[in-house]
């Protein structure tokens, strides 16, 4: 059975108090830093600071003592923004991602949810098959394309949505402006 552990700024601040806690936090950090391209990452220390400031739902998933993966969701009134979702590389393709997403969808049942991912339509790109698999995964799980795309440097992101309503460029501006109130890299253009 898969269990969830909520990550909080207070828990992160106590890294080192217990060997097991330190190991778990290091596994989460390592997965975060390896699962996402560096230019898509918020620096780890900044991310930990944002947990409380933005009321992020940062959840780690375990099967027994085995760390499986994590999700970070920014809960909002109009829709929830799925920021990050990762499963340990050696566990991918074994159904863990599906189980985590199912738990996450149950948690936010009846609410609109959006996510942005590397566009499967960008050509050329370094990982076209991975992007197509990821896109297909979300489509099979009830997400739909919104036709909202944003580019950051050389990466084009597509926004997908699940649930009621529509997602517009104005919605994207609103959520990125909320993020900018707490954090935004100086070298990133809008």
N, C-alpha and C positions, 0 to 999 in steps of 0.2 A: 504494500500500500504506500502511495506517495504522500508525504507530509509536507506542509508549508512552514517556513519560518520567516517571520517578518523582520526585515533589516531596518534598524532605526539608527539615527545619528548617535544615540546614547550607546547602543551596542557596538557601533563602529569605533566609538571613542575608547572603548574598553579593550580593544585588540591587545592581546598579550596577557590579560588577566587570567585566562585559562588556555591551556595548550590547544584543546579541541576547538574553542572559539577562534583562536588565532589561525589554526589550520583551515577552518571553514571560511573565514573571511579572506584568507589568502587565495583559496580556491576560487571564490567568487571574483575577486579582483583579477586573477590570472585569466579566467574565462572572459571577463569583460574586455580585457586588453588584447586578447587573441581572437575573439569572435567578431569584432567590428573593426573596420579600417580606422586607422588612427585619426583621420580627418573627420570621422563620424562620432568620435568619442568626446565626451566632456571629460576634462582631466579628473582623475579619480578623487582627489581631495575636494575639488569643487562639487563633484557629484554627491559625495557624502554630506557636504554642507547643505545641498539643495533638498535632501531628504525631508528635513523638517520645515525648511523655509517654504517649500512648495507643496508640502503634504503629499510627497510621492509615496506610492504603494510599491515598495521594493521588497520582493518576496523571493526567497531561495527555496528550491524544491529538493527533497531528499527521498530516497527509498531506503529505509532503515537509516544507517549512518552514511550511506553513499550519496554524495552531492551529485545532483543531476543537472541542474541549471537554475536560471533565475529570470524574473521579469521585473520591469520597472514600468509602472503606469502612472500617468498624471491624471488623477480624477478631476473632472470638471463638471459644471452644471449641465452644459449642453451636450457634451460628449467626453469620453475618456480617451486620452492619447496614449497608446501603447508605444512607449519610448524604446525600450530594449527587451529582447526576448532571445535567450541563448540556451542551448543544451551543449554539454561537454562534447567535444568533437568525436571522441571514441564511442559515445553513446548514441550518436545520431543514426537515424534509420532503424531504430529499435522501438519506435512508438512513444518514446518519452515526450517528444515535442507535441504530439497529438494529445497526450494525457494532460500536459501542462496547459495547453491552449483550451482544452475542454474545461478544466478547473477555472481558468481565468474567465472564460465566457460565462460560466455559471455564476461566478462572483459578480459580474456586471450584467447579468441577464436583464433584458428589457431596456437596456441603455445603449445609446449609440456609442460606437468605439471606432477610432481611426488609428492608422499606423502609416508610417512612411518607410519605404524600403528602396533599395537600389533598383532602379527601373529595369524591368526585363526587356524593355523596348529600346534601350540605349545601345547604339552600335557605332563604333566598336566599344567593347568593355572587356576587362580582364577575366570576368567570371560569368559568362552568359548562361551556362547550364545551371549553375547554382542559383542565379537569379530566377530563371524559369521554374525550377523546382520550388523555390520559396514562394513565388507568385501563385503557382498552382495549388500549393498547400493552403494558402489563405483563401483562394477562390473556393476550394472544396469545403472549407469551413465557414462559408457564409459571408465572406468579405466580397466586396465588389470594387471595381476601379471607379474612381471619382473623376478622372480626367484632369486632376490637379497635379501638376509636375513642378518641381523646383530643382534648380541646379546650384550646386556648391562646388566651385572649382571645376574639376573634370567629371564630377558625379551628378547624374540626374536621378532624382528621387521621385517616385510615384506615390501618391496617397491613396490608400484603400480604406474602405469604410464598411462597417457592419451595423445593422440596426436601422431604426427609423431616421428619416430626414435626408438631407443632402449636405455635402461638404463643398465649400466654395473657396476661391482664392482669398476672400475676405476672412473666412474662418482661419485659414493658414496664417494670415497676417495677425489676427487676434492672438492665436496661441504662441506664435513666435514673439510677439510683443510682450506677452506675459513672461516668457522665458527671459527675454532681454532685461526685464525689470530685476531679475535675480542674477543672470549670468549671460555673457555673450563674448565670444573671442574677438579681440581687437582686429584680427586679420580677416574676419569673415564678412563678406559683403552680403547685403540683402538680396 
